[in-house]
Amino acid sequence: MTIREYIRQFNSMFDRYITRGVKWVLLANVAVFLIENLFFVPFARDDQFIGFLAQSPVVRFTQSEFGGMAVVINWLCPIQFVSYMFVHANVWHLFWNMLALWFFGPPLEALWGKRAFLKFYLFTGFGAGALHGLVAPFFLGQDYYMIGASGAVFGVLLAFAVLFPNQQVLLWFVLPMPSRYFVFLIGIMTLFALLGSGGGQISHFTHLAGLGFAYGWLWLRVRFPMAWLFNESRWPQWRVRRRRRK
């Protein structure tokens, strides 16, 4: 049996429980978590692992050797704007993010298709991470790391509320309400947490940024439905035309 046949058989085992795009996002997050805890934590190298993949300040301001102010650019930031989504602080951080993705992601993927859903997920997470990386150094200082899929997951929540506004969900697994009210309350609580204590180690700003970028993606999708970012196309149109000319 070839590798492709193994992958096809693996996909068919879980298709009745979860859509494929959501499944591969879940597996990627779990794989990164296992790699960190099996190969880096036992050797006290987890700080290096997180430092490479976590989203850290885009620029740092340091004292130059000539007495002035020097600006140090983080050249890894384009990679970290994506990689931070797959790193989690502990098993509960991973569990709650992936549980929310499993609950709310499959209906979106079933509606849009696998590629469009993955583009949405990565776009939302990338946008939230990039905005945080540009703004946070002026409020959090120069020494921080930001990890977790929460920005992208909050984007999934907002898209679910927009497209399935009357679907009943359980707030704190107890109180039933339409999804539009559920996400509205989550957004309000996140905003108050940000304006209050700042949330401690929780990046509420990234959560709100995820909501904002998700709304922007949905708004643009309505106006530019044929654009590569919003459909199931594997390649942008310019790439398709170039391949045809060859």
C-alpha positions as CSV (number, residue, x, y, z in Angstrom):
1,M,0.0,0.0,0.0
2,T,1.4,3.4,-1.0
3,I,1.6,6.5,1.2
4,R,-1.2,8.1,-0.7
5,E,-3.4,5.1,-0.1
6,Y,-2.6,5.2,3.6
7,I,-3.6,8.9,3.7
8,R,-6.8,8.2,1.8
9,Q,-7.7,5.4,4.2
10,F,-6.9,7.6,7.2
11,N,-9.1,10.4,5.8
12,S,-12.0,8.0,5.3
13,M,-11.9,6.8,8.9
14,F,-12.7,10.3,10.3
15,D,-14.8,11.8,7.5
16,R,-18.0,11.0,9.3
17,Y,-16.9,12.8,12.5
18,I,-14.9,15.8,11.2
19,T,-14.2,17.6,7.9
20,R,-10.7,17.2,6.4
21,G,-9.4,20.7,6.6
22,V,-10.4,21.0,10.3
23,K,-8.9,17.6,10.9
24,W,-5.5,18.5,9.5
25,V,-5.4,21.8,11.5
26,L,-6.1,19.8,14.6
27,L,-3.4,17.2,13.8
28,A,-0.9,20.0,13.1
29,N,-1.5,21.6,16.4
30,V,-1.3,18.3,18.3
31,A,1.9,17.3,16.4
32,V,3.6,20.6,17.3
33,F,2.6,20.2,21.0
34,L,3.9,16.6,21.1
35,I,7.2,17.6,19.4
36,E,7.8,20.3,22.0
37,N,6.9,18.1,25.0
38,L,8.7,15.0,23.8
39,F,11.9,16.4,22.3
40,F,12.4,19.9,23.8
41,V,10.9,20.0,27.3
42,P,12.8,17.0,28.7
43,F,16.1,18.7,27.7
44,A,15.0,22.2,28.9
45,R,15.1,23.4,25.4
46,D,11.4,24.5,25.2
47,D,12.3,28.2,25.5
48,Q,14.3,27.9,22.3
49,F,11.5,26.1,20.6
50,I,8.9,28.6,21.6
51,G,11.2,31.5,20.9
52,F,11.6,30.4,17.3
53,L,7.9,29.7,16.6
54,A,6.1,32.2,18.9
55,Q,5.1,35.6,17.7
56,S,7.6,38.1,19.2
57,P,8.0,41.9,18.7
58,V,8.5,42.9,15.1
59,V,11.0,45.6,16.2
60,R,13.0,46.0,19.4
61,F,14.5,49.3,20.6
62,T,17.9,49.0,22.2
63,Q,20.7,51.2,23.2
64,S,23.3,51.4,20.5
65,E,27.0,51.3,21.2
66,F,27.3,54.9,20.1
67,G,24.9,56.1,22.8
68,G,21.8,56.5,20.7
69,M,18.7,54.4,20.1
70,A,19.0,51.4,17.8
71,V,16.1,49.5,16.1
72,V,16.5,45.7,15.8
73,I,14.1,44.1,13.3
74,N,12.8,40.6,13.9
75,W,13.4,39.0,10.5
76,L,11.5,35.9,11.6
77,C,8.2,37.7,12.0
78,P,6.7,36.7,8.6
79,I,7.1,33.1,9.7
80,Q,6.0,33.7,13.2
81,F,2.8,35.3,12.1
82,V,1.8,31.8,11.0
83,S,3.8,29.5,13.3
84,Y,2.5,31.0,16.6
85,M,-0.9,29.6,15.8
86,F,0.4,26.0,16.2
87,V,2.2,26.5,19.6
88,H,0.3,26.2,22.9
89,A,1.3,26.8,26.5
90,N,-0.1,23.7,28.0
91,V,-2.6,20.9,27.3
92,W,-5.6,22.9,28.4
93,H,-4.7,25.8,26.2
94,L,-4.5,23.4,23.2
95,F,-7.7,21.5,24.3
96,W,-10.0,24.5,24.5
97,N,-8.8,26.0,21.2
98,M,-9.1,22.7,19.3
99,L,-12.5,21.9,20.9
100,A,-13.9,25.3,19.7
101,L,-12.4,24.6,16.2
102,W,-14.0,21.2,16.1
103,F,-17.4,22.5,17.2
104,F,-17.6,25.5,14.8
105,G,-15.2,24.8,12.0
106,P,-16.8,21.8,10.1
107,P,-20.0,23.7,9.1
108,L,-17.9,26.5,7.6
109,E,-15.7,24.0,5.7
110,A,-18.8,22.1,4.5
111,L,-20.2,25.4,3.1
112,W,-17.0,26.8,1.6
113,G,-14.9,23.8,0.8
114,K,-11.6,22.7,2.3
115,R,-9.2,25.1,0.6
116,A,-11.4,28.2,1.1
117,F,-11.8,27.3,4.8
118,L,-8.0,26.8,5.3
119,K,-7.4,30.2,3.5
120,F,-9.8,31.8,5.9
121,Y,-8.3,30.2,9.0
122,L,-4.7,31.1,8.0
123,F,-5.7,34.6,6.8
124,T,-7.5,35.4,10.1
125,G,-4.7,34.0,12.3
126,F,-2.0,35.7,10.2
127,G,-3.8,39.0,10.3
128,A,-4.4,38.9,14.1
129,G,-0.8,37.9,14.7
130,A,0.6,40.6,12.4
131,L,-1.5,43.3,14.0
132,H,-0.5,42.2,17.5
133,G,3.1,42.1,16.5
134,L,3.0,45.7,15.2
135,V,1.0,47.2,18.1
136,A,1.9,45.2,21.2
137,P,5.5,46.3,21.6
138,F,4.3,49.8,22.4
139,F,2.0,48.5,25.2
140,L,3.7,45.3,26.4
141,G,7.3,46.2,26.1
142,Q,10.0,44.3,24.3
143,D,10.0,41.0,26.2
144,Y,7.0,38.9,25.4
145,Y,5.9,35.9,23.3
146,M,2.4,35.3,21.9
147,I,1.3,31.8,21.1
148,G,-2.0,29.9,20.5
149,A,-4.7,29.5,17.8
150,S,-7.2,31.8,19.6
151,G,-7.0,34.6,17.1
152,A,-7.9,32.2,14.2
153,V,-10.5,30.4,16.4
154,F,-12.2,33.6,17.3
155,G,-12.4,34.3,13.6
156,V,-14.1,30.9,13.1
157,L,-16.6,31.8,15.8
158,L,-17.5,35.1,14.1
159,A,-17.9,33.5,10.7
160,F,-20.2,30.8,12.2
161,A,-22.3,33.5,13.9
162,V,-22.6,35.4,10.6
163,L,-23.5,32.4,8.5
164,F,-25.5,30.4,11.0
165,P,-26.9,33.2,13.2
166,N,-29.9,31.2,14.6
167,Q,-28.0,28.0,15.4
168,Q,-28.4,27.2,19.1
169,V,-25.1,26.9,21.1
170,L,-24.5,26.6,24.8
171,L,-22.7,29.4,26.7
172,W,-20.4,27.7,29.2
173,F,-22.1,24.4,28.2
174,V,-25.2,25.4,30.1
175,L,-27.1,28.4,28.7
176,P,-28.6,27.9,25.2
177,M,-28.7,30.9,22.9
178,P,-28.5,31.7,19.2
179,S,-24.9,31.8,17.9
180,R,-25.1,35.5,17.1
181,Y,-25.8,36.4,20.7
182,F,-23.1,33.9,21.9
183,V,-20.4,35.5,19.8
184,F,-21.6,39.0,20.7
185,L,-21.3,38.2,24.4
186,I,-17.9,36.6,23.9
187,G,-16.7,39.8,22.1
188,I,-18.0,42.1,24.7
189,M,-16.4,40.1,27.5
190,T,-13.1,40.1,25.6
191,L,-13.3,43.9,25.1
192,F,-13.9,44.5,28.8
193,A,-11.1,42.2,29.7
194,L,-8.8,44.1,27.4
195,L,-9.8,47.5,28.8
196,G,-9.6,46.2,32.3
197,S,-6.5,44.5,33.6
198,G,-5.3,43.7,30.1
199,G,-5.9,40.0,30.7
200,G,-2.5,39.1,32.3
201,Q,-1.0,36.4,30.1
202,I,-4.1,36.2,27.8
203,S,-3.8,38.3,24.6
204,H,-7.4,39.7,24.4
205,F,-6.2,42.1,21.7
206,T,-5.4,39.1,19.4
207,H,-8.9,37.7,20.0
208,L,-10.5,40.9,19.0
209,A,-8.2,41.2,16.0
210,G,-9.3,37.7,14.9
211,L,-12.9,38.9,15.0
212,G,-12.0,41.9,13.0
213,F,-10.0,40.1,10.3
214,A,-12.7,37.4,10.0
215,Y,-15.3,40.1,9.4
216,G,-13.1,41.7,6.8
217,W,-12.6,38.4,5.0
218,L,-16.4,37.8,4.9
219,W,-17.0,41.4,3.7
220,L,-14.4,41.0,0.9
221,R,-15.7,37.6,-0.1
222,V,-19.1,39.0,-0.8
223,R,-17.6,41.7,-3.1
224,F,-14.9,39.6,-4.7
225,P,-16.2,36.1,-4.8
226,M,-14.0,35.0,-7.7
227,A,-10.7,36.1,-6.0
228,W,-8.3,33.3,-5.2
229,L,-8.4,34.0,-1.5
230,F,-12.1,33.3,-1.2
231,N,-12.7,30.3,-3.4
232,E,-11.5,26.7,-3.8
233,S,-8.9,27.5,-6.5
234,R,-5.5,26.0,-5.8
235,W,-3.5,28.7,-7.6
236,P,-4.2,32.4,-8.2
237,Q,-5.4,33.3,-11.7
238,W,-2.1,34.8,-12.7
239,R,-0.4,31.5,-11.9
240,V,-3.0,29.6,-13.9
241,R,-2.5,31.8,-16.9
242,R,1.3,31.5,-16.6
243,R,1.1,27.7,-16.5
244,R,-1.2,27.7,-19.5
245,R,1.3,29.8,-21.6
246,K,4.0,27.3,-20.8
